Amino acid sequence: MCAGYALDGEDGCIADARHHAIAFLRQAGTDHNLSVSGRARDLTQLVVSELVTNALKYAPGPVLMELRIDAHAVDVVVWDSDPTEPAARASDPDRVGQHGLEIVKAVTESLVTEQEPVGKRITARIALSDTPSSDTARR
């Protein structure tokens, strides 16, 4: 199952993206009898919020979000027009803000950035179960 959303960057856009994600997970559970843990729902909202926020902050133009789900994981895919690959900064407990990518890397099974003819596509994979994979647990 998958669904795509065009985000306009207007006020409330990030909240709308989170609402789309929750509705998508709810529908996947109902329509396809997929078990989505509370942890997976919370992490999906967090990842959507961080990736969409970064796209709106650093890339001009539209942002597209796609959500895909299978029996094991949900993928949050965000496309924006900026070709620059994001880089997590070194951990710094004294730094205020700019921890989003660090957080996303810590809570996902994988985080992949792909260059597109225009811009980039970032895909974050979140486990549906409450038990994170050994790779995620090590982070």
N, CA, C and O atoms as CSV, one atom per row, in Angstrom:
chain,resi,resn,atom,element,x,y,z
A,1,MET,N,N,0.848,-1.167,0.000
A,1,MET,CA,C,0.000,0.000,0.000
A,1,MET,C,C,0.894,1.230,0.000
A,1,MET,O,O,1.925,1.257,0.672
A,2,CYS,N,N,0.500,2.240,-0.750
A,2,CYS,CA,C,1.242,3.499,-0.740
A,2,CYS,C,C,0.283,4.651,-1.022
A,2,CYS,O,O,-0.797,4.468,-1.585
A,3,ALA,N,N,0.712,5.843,-0.614
A,3,ALA,CA,C,-0.060,7.057,-0.845
A,3,ALA,C,C,0.909,8.214,-0.980
A,3,ALA,O,O,1.952,8.237,-0.327
A,4,GLY,N,N,0.567,9.176,-1.827
A,4,GLY,CA,C,1.411,10.344,-2.034
A,4,GLY,C,C,0.673,11.621,-1.684
A,4,GLY,O,O,-0.550,11.705,-1.798
A,5,TYR,N,N,1.436,12.610,-1.258
A,5,TYR,CA,C,0.875,13.883,-0.830
A,5,TYR,C,C,1.756,15.019,-1.321
A,5,TYR,O,O,2.977,14.965,-1.179
A,6,ALA,N,N,1.147,16.046,-1.897
A,6,ALA,CA,C,1.856,17.262,-2.267
A,6,ALA,C,C,1.662,18.249,-1.117
A,6,ALA,O,O,0.535,18.506,-0.692
A,7,LEU,N,N,2.756,18.792,-0.625
A,7,LEU,CA,C,2.716,19.714,0.511
A,7,LEU,C,C,3.048,21.115,0.006
A,7,LEU,O,O,4.039,21.311,-0.698
A,8,ASP,N,N,2.224,22.074,0.364
A,8,ASP,CA,C,2.340,23.412,-0.212
A,8,ASP,C,C,3.263,24.357,0.548
A,8,ASP,O,O,3.575,25.436,0.045
A,9,GLY,N,N,3.702,23.988,1.728
A,9,GLY,CA,C,4.605,24.853,2.489
A,9,GLY,C,C,3.899,25.936,3.264
A,9,GLY,O,O,4.555,26.746,3.919
A,10,GLU,N,N,2.589,25.978,3.212
A,10,GLU,CA,C,1.820,26.984,3.955
A,10,GLU,C,C,1.795,26.638,5.442
A,10,GLU,O,O,2.188,25.544,5.845
A,11,ASP,N,N,1.325,27.593,6.252
A,11,ASP,CA,C,1.166,27.349,7.683
A,11,ASP,C,C,0.344,26.083,7.888
A,11,ASP,O,O,-0.672,25.885,7.221
A,12,GLY,N,N,0.771,25.246,8.786
A,12,GLY,CA,C,0.050,24.014,9.074
A,12,GLY,C,C,0.452,22.845,8.205
A,12,GLY,O,O,-0.047,21.735,8.393
A,13,CYS,N,N,1.334,23.068,7.269
A,13,CYS,CA,C,1.755,22.020,6.328
A,13,CYS,C,C,2.407,20.831,7.044
A,13,CYS,O,O,2.147,19.681,6.690
A,14,ILE,N,N,3.230,21.092,8.020
A,14,ILE,CA,C,3.928,20.014,8.737
A,14,ILE,C,C,2.922,19.214,9.565
A,14,ILE,O,O,2.982,17.985,9.600
A,15,ALA,N,N,2.016,19.899,10.218
A,15,ALA,CA,C,0.966,19.211,10.970
A,15,ALA,C,C,0.097,18.380,10.022
A,15,ALA,O,O,-0.281,17.258,10.356
A,16,ASP,N,N,-0.221,18.923,8.845
A,16,ASP,CA,C,-0.995,18.177,7.855
A,16,ASP,C,C,-0.263,16.902,7.451
A,16,ASP,O,O,-0.881,15.846,7.313
A,17,ALA,N,N,1.045,16.997,7.262
A,17,ALA,CA,C,1.836,15.821,6.879
A,17,ALA,C,C,1.759,14.753,7.968
A,17,ALA,O,O,1.615,13.570,7.660
A,18,ARG,N,N,1.853,15.155,9.233
A,18,ARG,CA,C,1.723,14.198,10.338
A,18,ARG,C,C,0.339,13.558,10.356
A,18,ARG,O,O,0.210,12.353,10.570
A,19,HIS,N,N,-0.700,14.373,10.130
A,19,HIS,CA,C,-2.071,13.848,10.102
A,19,HIS,C,C,-2.254,12.847,8.959
A,19,HIS,O,O,-2.900,11.813,9.129
A,20,HIS,N,N,-1.676,13.166,7.788
A,20,HIS,CA,C,-1.729,12.223,6.657
A,20,HIS,C,C,-1.077,10.900,7.051
A,20,HIS,O,O,-1.593,9.830,6.728
A,21,ALA,N,N,0.052,10.971,7.744
A,21,ALA,CA,C,0.771,9.757,8.136
A,21,ALA,C,C,-0.062,8.898,9.080
A,21,ALA,O,O,-0.138,7.682,8.903
A,22,ILE,N,N,-0.680,9.507,10.066
A,22,ILE,CA,C,-1.495,8.749,11.015
A,22,ILE,C,C,-2.697,8.133,10.316
A,22,ILE,O,O,-3.025,6.972,10.560
A,23,ALA,N,N,-3.358,8.894,9.448
A,23,ALA,CA,C,-4.504,8.363,8.712
A,23,ALA,C,C,-4.080,7.208,7.810
A,23,ALA,O,O,-4.801,6.219,7.681
A,24,PHE,N,N,-2.908,7.335,7.185
A,24,PHE,CA,C,-2.377,6.270,6.327
A,24,PHE,C,C,-2.138,4.997,7.133
A,24,PHE,O,O,-2.525,3.910,6.705
A,25,LEU,N,N,-1.503,5.125,8.293
A,25,LEU,CA,C,-1.231,3.955,9.130
A,25,LEU,C,C,-2.528,3.323,9.630
A,25,LEU,O,O,-2.650,2.099,9.679
A,26,ARG,N,N,-3.472,4.143,9.992
A,26,ARG,CA,C,-4.773,3.631,10.448
A,26,ARG,C,C,-5.461,2.853,9.322
A,26,ARG,O,O,-5.993,1.765,9.541
A,27,GLN,N,N,-5.442,3.426,8.117
A,27,GLN,CA,C,-6.072,2.761,6.970
A,27,GLN,C,C,-5.357,1.447,6.644
A,27,GLN,O,O,-6.009,0.453,6.326
A,28,ALA,N,N,-4.026,1.435,6.718
A,28,ALA,CA,C,-3.266,0.204,6.460
A,28,ALA,C,C,-3.645,-0.873,7.460
A,28,ALA,O,O,-3.776,-2.043,7.101
A,29,GLY,N,N,-3.820,-0.482,8.711
A,29,GLY,CA,C,-4.220,-1.438,9.730
A,29,GLY,C,C,-5.602,-2.002,9.459
A,29,GLY,O,O,-5.826,-3.204,9.600
A,30,THR,N,N,-6.525,-1.139,9.072
A,30,THR,CA,C,-7.904,-1.547,8.817
A,30,THR,C,C,-8.032,-2.343,7.522
A,30,THR,O,O,-8.603,-3.434,7.512
A,31,ASP,N,N,-7.501,-1.799,6.433
A,31,ASP,CA,C,-7.682,-2.406,5.107
A,31,ASP,C,C,-6.854,-3.658,4.887
A,31,ASP,O,O,-7.276,-4.576,4.184
A,32,HIS,N,N,-5.673,-3.692,5.490
A,32,HIS,CA,C,-4.744,-4.796,5.211
A,32,HIS,C,C,-4.389,-5.598,6.457
A,32,HIS,O,O,-3.494,-6.443,6.427
A,33,ASN,N,N,-5.093,-5.331,7.546
A,33,ASN,CA,C,-4.886,-6.058,8.790
A,33,ASN,C,C,-3.421,-6.040,9.251
A,33,ASN,O,O,-2.906,-7.025,9.780
A,34,LEU,N,N,-2.769,-4.891,9.033
A,34,LEU,CA,C,-1.384,-4.744,9.471
A,34,LEU,C,C,-1.360,-4.248,10.907
A,34,LEU,O,O,-2.120,-3.355,11.281
A,35,SER,N,N,-0.490,-4.831,11.696
A,35,SER,CA,C,-0.338,-4.437,13.086
A,35,SER,C,C,0.716,-3.328,13.169
A,35,SER,O,O,1.895,-3.557,12.898
A,36,VAL,N,N,0.279,-2.138,13.543
A,36,VAL,CA,C,1.170,-0.982,13.660
A,36,VAL,C,C,1.241,-0.622,15.140
A,36,VAL,O,O,0.247,-0.201,15.731
A,37,SER,N,N,2.407,-0.786,15.728
A,37,SER,CA,C,2.565,-0.498,17.161
A,37,SER,C,C,2.458,1.002,17.432
A,37,SER,O,O,2.628,1.825,16.532
A,38,GLY,N,N,2.175,1.334,18.675
A,38,GLY,CA,C,2.164,2.736,19.079
A,38,GLY,C,C,3.515,3.388,18.855
A,38,GLY,O,O,3.602,4.555,18.472
A,39,ARG,N,N,4.579,2.611,19.100
A,39,ARG,CA,C,5.940,3.103,18.858
A,39,ARG,C,C,6.122,3.469,17.390
A,39,ARG,O,O,6.683,4.520,17.080
A,40,ALA,N,N,5.653,2.613,16.483
A,40,ALA,CA,C,5.787,2.869,15.044
A,40,ALA,C,C,4.988,4.108,14.643
A,40,ALA,O,O,5.453,4.903,13.827
A,41,ARG,N,N,3.801,4.278,15.202
A,41,ARG,CA,C,2.987,5.467,14.899
A,41,ARG,C,C,3.708,6.735,15.355
A,41,ARG,O,O,3.807,7.709,14.609
A,42,ASP,N,N,4.210,6.707,16.597
A,42,ASP,CA,C,4.899,7.887,17.130
A,42,ASP,C,C,6.157,8.213,16.330
A,42,ASP,O,O,6.410,9.373,16.005
A,43,LEU,N,N,6.941,7.187,16.016
A,43,LEU,CA,C,8.179,7.420,15.261
A,43,LEU,C,C,7.883,7.888,13.845
A,43,LEU,O,O,8.617,8.716,13.306
A,44,THR,N,N,6.829,7.378,13.239
A,44,THR,CA,C,6.460,7.822,11.890
A,44,THR,C,C,6.112,9.304,11.910
A,44,THR,O,O,6.547,10.055,11.037
A,45,GLN,N,N,5.337,9.727,12.894
A,45,GLN,CA,C,5.005,11.154,13.009
A,45,GLN,C,C,6.263,11.999,13.213
A,45,GLN,O,O,6.404,13.065,12.613
A,46,LEU,N,N,7.161,11.526,14.048
A,46,LEU,CA,C,8.402,12.250,14.305
A,46,LEU,C,C,9.238,12.372,13.035
A,46,LEU,O,O,9.709,13.460,12.702
A,47,VAL,N,N,9.422,11.267,12.330
A,47,VAL,CA,C,10.239,11.267,11.114
A,47,VAL,C,C,9.603,12.152,10.042
A,47,VAL,O,O,10.300,12.924,9.384
A,48,VAL,N,N,8.288,12.044,9.864
A,48,VAL,CA,C,7.589,12.901,8.903
A,48,VAL,C,C,7.830,14.361,9.254
A,48,VAL,O,O,8.168,15.166,8.386
A,49,SER,N,N,7.658,14.698,10.511
A,49,SER,CA,C,7.833,16.080,10.951
A,49,SER,C,C,9.242,16.591,10.663
A,49,SER,O,O,9.409,17.689,10.132
A,50,GLU,N,N,10.247,15.802,11.010
A,50,GLU,CA,C,11.641,16.237,10.825
A,50,GLU,C,C,12.008,16.354,9.342
A,50,GLU,O,O,12.617,17.343,8.935
A,51,LEU,N,N,11.643,15.360,8.537
A,51,LEU,CA,C,12.019,15.391,7.120
A,51,LEU,C,C,11.281,16.485,6.358
A,51,LEU,O,O,11.874,17.157,5.514
A,52,VAL,N,N,10.002,16.670,6.645
A,52,VAL,CA,C,9.241,17.715,5.966
A,52,VAL,C,C,9.729,19.093,6.416
A,52,VAL,O,O,9.850,20.003,5.596
A,53,THR,N,N,10.005,19.250,7.692
A,53,THR,CA,C,10.535,20.520,8.189
A,53,THR,C,C,11.831,20.880,7.476
A,53,THR,O,O,11.999,22.013,7.025
A,54,ASN,N,N,12.748,19.924,7.372
A,54,ASN,CA,C,14.024,20.186,6.688
A,54,ASN,C,C,13.806,20.543,5.221
A,54,ASN,O,O,14.436,21.466,4.706
A,55,ALA,N,N,12.922,19.818,4.552
A,55,ALA,CA,C,12.662,20.099,3.137
A,55,ALA,C,C,12.113,21.512,2.969
A,55,ALA,O,O,12.544,22.241,2.076
A,56,LEU,N,N,11.177,21.900,3.812
A,56,LEU,CA,C,10.590,23.232,3.706
A,56,LEU,C,C,11.598,24.322,4.061
A,56,LEU,O,O,11.559,25.421,3.508
A,57,LYS,N,N,12.490,24.009,4.979
A,57,LYS,CA,C,13.471,24.997,5.441
A,57,LYS,C,C,14.578,25.234,4.408
A,57,LYS,O,O,15.016,26.368,4.218
A,58,TYR,N,N,15.027,24.172,3.747
A,58,TYR,CA,C,16.226,24.285,2.913
A,58,TYR,C,C,15.985,24.237,1.412
A,58,TYR,O,O,16.895,24.551,0.645
A,59,ALA,N,N,14.799,23.858,0.967
A,59,ALA,CA,C,14.569,23.702,-0.474
A,59,ALA,C,C,13.462,24.639,-0.946
A,59,ALA,O,O,12.403,24.723,-0.324
A,60,PRO,N,N,13.712,25.341,-2.045
A,60,PRO,CA,C,12.637,26.172,-2.597
A,60,PRO,C,C,11.621,25.285,-3.329
A,60,PRO,O,O,11.960,24.223,-3.851
A,61,GLY,N,N,10.406,25.739,-3.350
A,61,GLY,CA,C,9.406,25.033,-4.136
A,61,GLY,C,C,8.653,23.971,-3.373
A,61,GLY,O,O,8.675,23.931,-2.143
A,62,PRO,N,N,7.987,23.111,-4.118
A,62,PRO,CA,C,7.103,22.118,-3.490
A,62,PRO,C,C,7.871,21.003,-2.798
A,62,PRO,O,O,9.059,20.784,-3.033
A,63,VAL,N,N,7.142,20.310,-1.936
A,63,VAL,CA,C,7.658,19.127,-1.255
A,63,VAL,C,C,6.630,18.022,-1.472
A,63,VAL,O,O,5.427,18.237,-1.321
A,64,LEU,N,N,7.114,16.856,-1.823
A,64,LEU,CA,C,6.240,15.705,-1.996
A,64,LEU,C,C,6.566,14.669,-0.932
A,64,LEU,O,O,7.732,14.440,-0.611
A,65,MET,N,N,5.526,14.047,-0.388
A,65,MET,CA,C,5.722,13.000,0.593
A,65,MET,C,C,4.977,11.757,0.119
A,65,MET,O,O,3.827,11.826,-0.315
A,66,GLU,N,N,5.656,10.629,0.212
A,66,GLU,CA,C,5.034,9.354,-0.120
A,66,GLU,C,C,5.196,8.445,1.089
A,66,GLU,O,O,6.248,8.427,1.728
A,67,LEU,N,N,4.158,7.699,1.393
A,67,LEU,CA,C,4.194,6.719,2.471
A,67,LEU,C,C,3.939,5.355,1.861
A,67,LEU,O,O,3.010,5.173,1.074
A,68,ARG,N,N,4.784,4.393,2.239
A,68,ARG,CA,C,4.641,3.008,1.757
A,68,ARG,C,C,4.712,2.106,2.972
A,68,ARG,O,O,5.431,2.383,3.932
A,69,ILE,N,N,3.955,1.022,2.913
A,69,ILE,CA,C,3.942,0.110,4.053
A,69,ILE,C,C,3.874,-1.323,3.561
A,69,ILE,O,O,3.229,-1.625,2.556
A,70,ASP,N,N,4.553,-2.200,4.288
A,70,ASP,CA,C,4.431,-3.636,4.067
A,70,ASP,C,C,4.274,-4.284,5.444
A,70,ASP,O,O,4.065,-3.577,6.430
A,71,ALA,N,N,4.367,-5.574,5.528
A,71,ALA,CA,C,4.126,-6.275,6.791
A,71,ALA,C,C,5.162,-5.957,7.864
A,71,ALA,O,O,4.919,-6.216,9.043
A,72,HIS,N,N,6.301,-5.405,7.486
A,72,HIS,CA,C,7.397,-5.209,8.438
A,72,HIS,C,C,7.731,-3.757,8.754
A,72,HIS,O,O,8.211,-3.455,9.847
A,73,ALA,N,N,7.483,-2.854,7.807
A,73,ALA,CA,C,7.963,-1.487,7.994
A,73,ALA,C,C,7.129,-0.486,7.207
A,73,ALA,O,O,6.416,-0.834,6.266
A,74,VAL,N,N,7.245,0.759,7.623
A,74,VAL,CA,C,6.680,1.875,6.868
A,74,VAL,C,C,7.846,2.705,6.359
A,74,VAL,O,O,8.798,2.980,7.090
A,75,ASP,N,N,7.758,3.102,5.090
A,75,ASP,CA,C,8.750,3.987,4.492
A,75,ASP,C,C,8.153,5.384,4.379
A,75,ASP,O,O,7.045,5.562,3.872
A,76,VAL,N,N,8.902,6.364,4.857
A,76,VAL,CA,C,8.545,7.769,4.686
A,76,VAL,C,C,9.501,8.306,3.636
A,76,VAL,O,O,10.715,8.318,3.838
A,77,VAL,N,N,8.950,8.752,2.513
A,77,VAL,CA,C,9.756,9.246,1.401
A,77,VAL,C,C,9.422,10.726,1.211
A,77,VAL,O,O,8.257,11.087,1.042
A,78,VAL,N,N,10.437,11.568,1.240
A,78,VAL,CA,C,10.234,13.005,1.052
A,78,VAL,C,C,11.119,13.464,-0.094
A,78,VAL,O,O,12.326,13.220,-0.100
A,79,TRP,N,N,10.502,14.136,-1.069
A,79,TRP,CA,C,11.235,14.710,-2.200
A,79,TRP,C,C,11.198,16.218,-2.073
A,79,TRP,O,O,10.167,16.805,-1.744
A,80,ASP,N,N,12.354,16.847,-2.343
A,80,ASP,CA,C,12.397,18.301,-2.437
A,80,ASP,C,C,13.315,18.703,-3.578
A,80,ASP,O,O,14.001,17.859,-4.154
A,81,SER,N,N,13.331,19.979,-3.905
A,81,SER,CA,C,14.041,20.472,-5.086
A,81,SER,C,C,15.518,20.768,-4.871
A,81,SER,O,O,16.217,21.076,-5.836
A,82,ASP,N,N,16.015,20.687,-3.652
A,82,ASP,CA,C,17.423,20.974,-3.371
A,82,ASP,C,C,18.249,19.700,-3.542
A,82,ASP,O,O,17.981,18.707,-2.865
A,83,PRO,N,N,19.252,19.704,-4.434
A,83,PRO,CA,C,20.040,18.497,-4.653
A,83,PRO,C,C,21.064,18.207,-3.555
A,83,PRO,O,O,21.660,17.130,-3.546
A,84,THR,N,N,21.277,19.139,-2.638
A,84,THR,CA,C,22.278,18.961,-1.596
A,84,THR,C,C,21.882,17.851,-0.640
A,84,THR,O,O,20.788,17.866,-0.077
A,85,GLU,N,N,22.782,16.885,-0.460
A,85,GLU,CA,C,22.515,15.789,0.465
A,85,GLU,C,C,22.642,16.290,1.896
A,85,GLU,O,O,23.636,16.928,2.243
A,86,PRO,N,N,21.650,16.009,2.726
A,86,PRO,CA,C,21.736,16.467,4.120
A,86,PRO,C,C,22.796,15.678,4.881
A,86,PRO,O,O,23.069,14.518,4.572
A,87,ALA,N,N,23.376,16.318,5.863
A,87,ALA,CA,C,24.392,15.652,6.683
A,87,ALA,C,C,24.082,15.922,8.148
A,87,ALA,O,O,23.867,17.063,8.558
A,88,ALA,N,N,24.063,14.853,8.920
A,88,ALA,CA,C,23.864,15.008,10.362
A,88,ALA,C,C,25.112,15.637,10.956
A,88,ALA,O,O,26.234,15.283,10.593
A,89,ARG,N,N,24.909,16.552,11.851
A,89,ARG,CA,C,26.035,17.190,12.523
A,89,ARG,C,C,26.487,16.298,13.668
A,89,ARG,O,O,25.730,15.451,14.143
A,90,ALA,N,N,27.699,16.487,14.100
A,90,ALA,CA,C,28.219,15.734,15.240
A,90,ALA,C,C,27.372,16.044,16.471
A,90,ALA,O,O,26.883,17.162,16.635
A,91,SER,N,N,27.206,15.058,17.320
A,91,SER,CA,C,26.422,15.258,18.539
A,91,SER,C,C,27.019,16.382,19.360
A,91,SER,O,O,28.234,16.471,19.533
A,92,ASP,N,N,26.153,17.230,19.857
A,92,ASP,CA,C,26.575,18.343,20.691
A,92,ASP,C,C,25.407,18.688,21.606
A,92,ASP,O,O,24.464,19.358,21.183
A,93,PRO,N,N,25.462,18.236,22.860
A,93,PRO,CA,C,24.340,18.486,23.766
A,93,PRO,C,C,24.121,19.970,24.057
A,93,PRO,O,O,23.056,20.347,24.548
A,94,ASP,N,N,25.098,20.810,23.764
A,94,ASP,CA,C,24.959,22.241,24.008
A,94,ASP,C,C,24.336,22.978,22.828
A,94,ASP,O,O,23.922,24.129,22.965
A,95,ARG,N,N,24.265,22.319,21.659
A,95,ARG,CA,C,23.700,22.959,20.473
A,95,ARG,C,C,22.180,23.016,20.618
A,95,ARG,O,O,21.544,22.033,20.998
A,96,VAL,N,N,21.620,24.159,20.316
A,96,VAL,CA,C,20.168,24.323,20.338
A,96,VAL,C,C,19.676,24.176,18.904
A,96,VAL,O,O,20.060,24.946,18.023
A,97,GLY,N,N,18.828,23.185,18.680
A,97,GLY,CA,C,18.280,22.960,17.342
A,97,GLY,C,C,19.236,22.207,16.438
A,97,GLY,O,O,20.358,21.879,16.825
A,98,GLN,N,N,18.779,21.942,15.244
A,98,GLN,CA,C,19.527,21.253,14.191
A,98,GLN,C,C,19.953,19.840,14.596
A,98,GLN,O,O,21.044,19.383,14.255
A,99,HIS,N,N,19.068,19.159,15.329
A,99,HIS,CA,C,19.307,17.765,15.709
A,99,HIS,C,C,18.417,16.804,14.924
A,99,HIS,O,O,18.475,15.592,15.131
A,100,GLY,N,N,17.591,17.343,14.022
A,100,GLY,CA,C,16.583,16.536,13.344
A,100,GLY,C,C,17.123,15.319,12.622
A,100,GLY,O,O,16.595,14.220,12.791
A,101,LEU,N,N,18.154,15.487,11.828
A,101,LEU,CA,C,18.693,14.363,11.073
A,101,LEU,C,C,19.348,13.342,12.007
A,101,LEU,O,O,19.273,12.140,11.756
A,102,GLU,N,N,19.978,13.805,13.063
A,102,GLU,CA,C,20.533,12.884,14.066
A,102,GLU,C,C,19.422,12.018,14.648
A,102,GLU,O,O,19.576,10.806,14.797
A,103,ILE,N,N,18.305,12.655,14.973
A,103,ILE,CA,C,17.179,11.936,15.558
A,103,ILE,C,C,16.626,10.920,14.567
A,103,ILE,O,O,16.380,9.769,14.926
A,104,VAL,N,N,16.430,11.343,13.330
A,104,VAL,CA,C,15.893,10.440,12.308
A,104,VAL,C,C,16.810,9.233,12.119
A,104,VAL,O,O,16.339,8.098,12.036
A,105,LYS,N,N,18.102,9.475,12.052
A,105,LYS,CA,C,19.041,8.351,11.897
A,105,LYS,C,C,18.976,7.398,13.086
A,105,LYS,O,O,19.133,6.189,12.921
A,106,ALA,N,N,18.747,7.932,14.276
A,106,ALA,CA,C,18.734,7.106,15.483
A,106,ALA,C,C,17.488,6.227,15.590
A,106,ALA,O,O,17.548,5.153,16.190
A,107,VAL,N,N,16.364,6.659,15.023
A,107,VAL,CA,C,15.108,5.927,15.224
A,107,VAL,C,C,14.664,5.104,14.026
A,107,VAL,O,O,13.639,4.426,14.096
A,108,THR,N,N,15.412,5.147,12.923
A,108,THR,CA,C,15.009,4.416,11.729
A,108,THR,C,C,15.905,3.220,11.479
A,108,THR,O,O,17.046,3.173,11.938
A,109,GLU,N,N,15.368,2.245,10.739
A,109,GLU,CA,C,16.170,1.095,10.331
A,109,GLU,C,C,17.160,1.497,9.249
A,109,GLU,O,O,18.285,0.998,9.207
A,110,SER,N,N,16.734,2.401,8.375
A,110,SER,CA,C,17.631,2.886,7.324
A,110,SER,C,C,17.201,4.280,6.902
A,110,SER,O,O,16.042,4.670,7.047
A,111,LEU,N,N,18.163,5.012,6.379
A,111,LEU,CA,C,17.932,6.352,5.855
A,111,LEU,C,C,18.764,6.478,4.592
A,111,LEU,O,O,19.992,6.417,4.641
A,112,VAL,N,N,18.090,6.655,3.455
A,112,VAL,CA,C,18.764,6.662,2.159
A,112,VAL,C,C,18.417,7.951,1.429
A,112,VAL,O,O,17.253,8.348,1.371
A,113,THR,N,N,19.432,8.601,0.873
A,113,THR,CA,C,19.224,9.787,0.042
A,113,THR,C,C,19.595,9.439,-1.385
A,113,THR,O,O,20.669,8.896,-1.647
A,114,GLU,N,N,18.689,9.758,-2.314
A,114,GLU,CA,C,18.934,9.502,-3.737
A,114,GLU,C,C,18.828,10.810,-4.505
A,114,GLU,O,O,17.886,11.581,-4.318
A,115,GLN,N,N,19.802,11.048,-5.367
A,115,GLN,CA,C,19.745,12.217,-6.230
A,115,GLN,C,C,18.722,11.961,-7.330
A,115,GLN,O,O,18.649,10.860,-7.877
A,116,GLU,N,N,17.947,12.968,-7.644
A,116,GLU,CA,C,16.932,12.904,-8.692
A,116,GLU,C,C,17.333,13.888,-9.794
A,116,GLU,O,O,18.204,14.729,-9.573
A,117,PRO,N,N,16.720,13.799,-10.969
A,117,PRO,CA,C,17.030,14.792,-12.014
A,117,PRO,C,C,16.848,16.224,-11.512
A,117,PRO,O,O,17.574,17.134,-11.911
A,118,VAL,N,N,15.873,16.403,-10.638
A,118,VAL,CA,C,15.706,17.681,-9.942
A,118,VAL,C,C,15.590,17.350,-8.460
A,118,VAL,O,O,14.652,16.666,-8.049
A,119,GLY,N,N,16.521,17.824,-7.667
A,119,GLY,CA,C,16.442,17.648,-6.226
A,119,GLY,C,C,16.898,16.293,-5.734
A,119,GLY,O,O,17.767,15.649,-6.323
A,120,LYS,N,N,16.284,15.876,-4.633
A,120,LYS,CA,C,16.664,14.615,-3.998
A,120,LYS,C,C,15.441,13.960,-3.380
A,120,LYS,O,O,14.412,14.599,-3.162
A,121,ARG,N,N,15.579,12.674,-3.105
A,121,ARG,CA,C,14.540,11.884,-2.459
A,121,ARG,C,C,15.178,11.219,-1.244
A,121,ARG,O,O,16.201,10.546,-1.364
A,122,ILE,N,N,14.571,11.411,-0.079
A,122,ILE,CA,C,15.060,10.808,1.159
A,122,ILE,C,C,14.032,9.778,1.614
A,122,ILE,O,O,12.841,10.074,1.718
A,123,THR,N,N,14.513,8.559,1.886
A,123,THR,CA,C,13.638,7.489,2.335
A,123,THR,C,C,14.092,7.010,3.703
A,123,THR,O,O,15.239,6.602,3.887
A,124,ALA,N,N,13.176,7.067,4.656
A,124,ALA,CA,C,13.430,6.587,6.013
A,124,ALA,C,C,12.528,5.387,6.259
A,124,ALA,O,O,11.328,5.444,5.987
A,125,ARG,N,N,13.099,4.299,6.773
A,125,ARG,CA,C,12.349,3.065,7.037
A,125,ARG,C,C,12.204,2.881,8.538
A,125,ARG,O,O,13.180,2.918,9.287
A,126,ILE,N,N,10.946,2.681,8.962
A,126,ILE,CA,C,10.616,2.535,10.381
A,126,ILE,C,C,9.954,1.179,10.581
A,126,ILE,O,O,8.988,0.850,9.892
A,127,ALA,N,N,10.468,0.395,11.517
A,127,ALA,CA,C,9.900,-0.921,11.816
A,127,ALA,C,C,8.497,-0.765,12.394
A,127,ALA,O,O,8.234,0.157,13.166
A,128,LEU,N,N,7.598,-1.675,12.014
A,128,LEU,CA,C,6.236,-1.641,12.540
A,128,LEU,C,C,6.131,-2.247,13.929
A,128,LEU,O,O,5.240,-1.890,14.698
A,129,SER,N,N,7.030,-3.157,14.252
A,129,SER,CA,C,6.957,-3.830,15.548
A,129,SER,C,C,7.560,-2.959,16.639
A,129,SER,O,O,8.249,-1.978,16.358
A,130,ASP,N,N,7.294,-3.328,17.885
A,130,ASP,CA,C,7.860,-2.598,19.019
A,130,ASP,C,C,9.314,-2.961,19.275
A,130,ASP,O,O,10.002,-2.283,20.038
A,131,THR,N,N,9.782,-4.023,18.643
A,131,THR,CA,C,11.155,-4.454,18.839
A,131,THR,C,C,11.998,-3.934,17.687
A,131,THR,O,O,11.876,-4.438,16.571
A,132,PRO,N,N,12.862,-2.929,17.924
A,132,PRO,CA,C,13.694,-2.409,16.844
A,132,PRO,C,C,14.715,-3.455,16.401
A,132,PRO,O,O,15.080,-4.349,17.164
A,133,SER,N,N,15.170,-3.325,15.153
A,133,SER,CA,C,16.196,-4.240,14.657
A,133,SER,C,C,17.482,-4.042,15.438
A,133,SER,O,O,17.647,-3.030,16.118
A,134,SER,N,N,18.392,-4.997,15.346
A,134,SER,CA,C,19.654,-4.890,16.076
A,134,SER,C,C,20.454,-3.674,15.607
A,134,SER,O,O,21.156,-3.060,16.411
A,135,ASP,N,N,20.362,-3.313,14.318
A,135,ASP,CA,C,21.074,-2.130,13.818
A,135,ASP,C,C,20.546,-0.880,14.490
A,135,ASP,O,O,21.323,-0.035,14.937
A,136,THR,N,N,19.206,-0.754,14.566
A,136,THR,CA,C,18.610,0.425,15.193
A,136,THR,C,C,18.940,0.460,16.678
A,136,THR,O,O,19.242,1.524,17.219
A,137,ALA,N,N,18.886,-0.674,17.334
A,137,ALA,CA,C,19.172,-0.739,18.777
A,137,ALA,C,C,20.607,-0.305,19.080
A,137,ALA,O,O,20.859,0.325,20.107
A,138,ARG,N,N,21.549,-0.640,18.189
A,138,ARG,CA,C,22.954,-0.249,18.413
A,138,ARG,C,C,23.145,1.247,18.341
A,138,ARG,O,O,24.040,1.783,18.996
A,139,ARG,N,N,22.317,1.951,17.549
A,139,ARG,CA,C,22.448,3.388,17.437
A,139,ARG,C,C,21.901,4.023,18.675
A,139,ARG,O,O,21.910,5.248,18.797
